[in-house]
Amino acid sequence: MIKYLGSKRLLIPRLLKKIDEIGGLTTAADLFSGTSRVGHALKNHGIRCVANDHNVYAHTLARCYVEADADRVRGEATKLLSELMLAPEVDGWFTENYCRQSRFFKPENGRKIEGIRTKIQALELDPALEAISLVSLMEAADRVDSTTGVQMAYLKSWAPRAHNPLELRLPSILPGPGRAMNLDVLDAAREIEADLVYLDPPYNQHSYLGNYHVWETLVRWDAPEIYGVACKRVDCRDPARKSAFNSKRKIEATMRELVATVRARHLIVSFNNEGFLGRELLESMLGARGTVSCDVVDYKRYVGAKIGVYNPSGEKVGVPTHFRNREFLFHVAVDR
Ligand SMILES: C[S@@+](CC[C@H](N)C(=O)[O-])C[C@H]1O[C@@H](n2cnc3c(N)ncnc32)[C@H](O)[C@@H]1O
């Protein structure tokens, strides 16, 4: 899976343990799905899952990891990825902007990525196969990128992995049904009812669209107008695409509304101890829906934070202050 700020890879065993302790859960909705690794783990655990995210690259990950039925598409997807590896290279918009104007990938990998993406577009694939091939390409590009894990900047000198050849691999798709949605979280919360709703919102000002703008462009394939050293899409600045959860001013009221809207017997919420909302405030908000308990999980900060602070030109401008932080895992047994 792609490198992703706030990814819950390390929390998943705790989450599954909690789900087993609750018992009897057959449906779940992950309303801020990101990489979809939570939905993937829940589907693998036998829970029927819906995954939602407002960014299109994350929705594509959900279509692959939660919605696609491996029993139906695994054979065709394997064949398709072998064919895509043979796609002729293309040196166009993507290579110019992300390999020469900026340096997210080496040009030889950029041309390969662009060739494969052009071919995916031309094939007009079945939706599941399209999502699987786009995720395979996103993950292949992620393995050869030259960043610290976010696309606000690229490294001044090429990362060692950037020299590796691009290779498509079959994502670990799972058998069975699932659903992916691409809505603002409040709309998704109104539409979906499940035994369990899981909420893992952004917890500070860093926008996911800004941090992963290259994946958004790779998936949308819309050659957007771009700005700045990192060649960000102009819609990163569009108020309509900003998340209320990235705003210190708006997050509290929006979280309150979300908690009030969710339709589930159980609610699990992840929140970081360095976020805009403190533990006591969250406990009182969640207490409006039922009985709240909280586990505290201590873990390493994300890789970029360990490497240091870089400016948009890829120069190191700060050193990390600490290497560990805590994640709160709240559970609400909903009774009102
Ligand atoms: C902390 S990340 C989730 C990480 C995820 N649990 C994982 O393990 O990969 C938060 C996600 O919320 C999405 N998001 C932010 N604001 C949103 C909103 N208003 N509606 C829907 N999704 C939103 C972001 O795109 C991001 O992927």
The ligand as an SDF file (V2000), in Angstrom:
LIG
                    3D

 27 29  0  0  0  0  0  0  0  0999 V2000
   -6.2800   10.1450    8.7380 C   0  0  0  0  0  0  0  0  0  0  0  0
   -6.6820    9.8730    7.0470 S   0  0  0  0  0  0  0  0  0  0  0  0
   -7.4100    8.2720    7.0830 C   0  0  0  0  0  0  0  0  0  0  0  0
   -6.3590    7.2030    7.0590 C   0  0  0  0  0  0  0  0  0  0  0  0
   -6.9170    5.8140    6.9240 C   0  0  0  0  0  0  0  0  0  0  0  0
   -7.6040    5.3650    8.1080 N   0  0  0  0  0  0  0  0  0  0  0  0
   -5.7930    4.8500    6.5830 C   0  0  0  0  0  0  0  0  0  0  0  0
   -5.4850    3.9590    7.4220 O   0  0  0  0  0  0  0  0  0  0  0  0
   -5.2210    4.9720    5.5070 O   0  0  0  0  0  0  0  0  0  0  0  0
   -8.0800   10.9140    6.7990 C   0  0  0  0  0  0  0  0  0  0  0  0
   -8.7520   10.8020    5.4430 C   0  0  0  0  0  0  0  0  0  0  0  0
   -9.9260   11.6040    5.4670 O   0  0  0  0  0  0  0  0  0  0  0  0
  -10.1620   12.1300    4.1640 C   0  0  0  0  0  0  0  0  0  0  0  0
  -11.0410   13.3030    4.3780 N   0  0  0  0  0  0  0  0  0  0  0  0
  -10.6980   14.5090    4.8950 C   0  0  0  0  0  0  0  0  0  0  0  0
  -11.7870   15.3000    5.0030 N   0  0  0  0  0  0  0  0  0  0  0  0
  -12.8390   14.6030    4.5370 C   0  0  0  0  0  0  0  0  0  0  0  0
  -14.2330   14.8950    4.3900 C   0  0  0  0  0  0  0  0  0  0  0  0
  -14.7510   16.0720    4.7510 N   0  0  0  0  0  0  0  0  0  0  0  0
  -15.0170   13.9440    3.8680 N   0  0  0  0  0  0  0  0  0  0  0  0
  -14.5010   12.7360    3.4840 C   0  0  0  0  0  0  0  0  0  0  0  0
  -13.1950   12.4040    3.5980 N   0  0  0  0  0  0  0  0  0  0  0  0
  -12.3710   13.3180    4.1250 C   0  0  0  0  0  0  0  0  0  0  0  0
   -8.7690   12.4290    3.6270 C   0  0  0  0  0  0  0  0  0  0  0  0
   -8.7590   12.4290    2.2220 O   0  0  0  0  0  0  0  0  0  0  0  0
   -7.9410   11.2870    4.2460 C   0  0  0  0  0  0  0  0  0  0  0  0
   -7.7830   10.2340    3.3370 O   0  0  0  0  0  0  0  0  0  0  0  0
  1  2  1  0
  2  3  1  0
  2 10  1  0
  3  4  1  0
  4  5  1  0
  5  6  1  0
  5  7  1  0
  7  8  2  0
  7  9  1  0
 10 11  1  0
 11 12  1  0
 11 26  1  0
 12 13  1  0
 13 14  1  0
 13 24  1  0
 14 15  1  0
 14 23  1  0
 15 16  2  0
 16 17  1  0
 17 18  1  0
 17 23  2  0
 18 19  1  0
 18 20  2  0
 20 21  1  0
 21 22  2  0
 22 23  1  0
 24 25  1  0
 24 26  1  0
 26 27  1  0
M  CHG  2   2   1   9  -1
M  END
$$$$
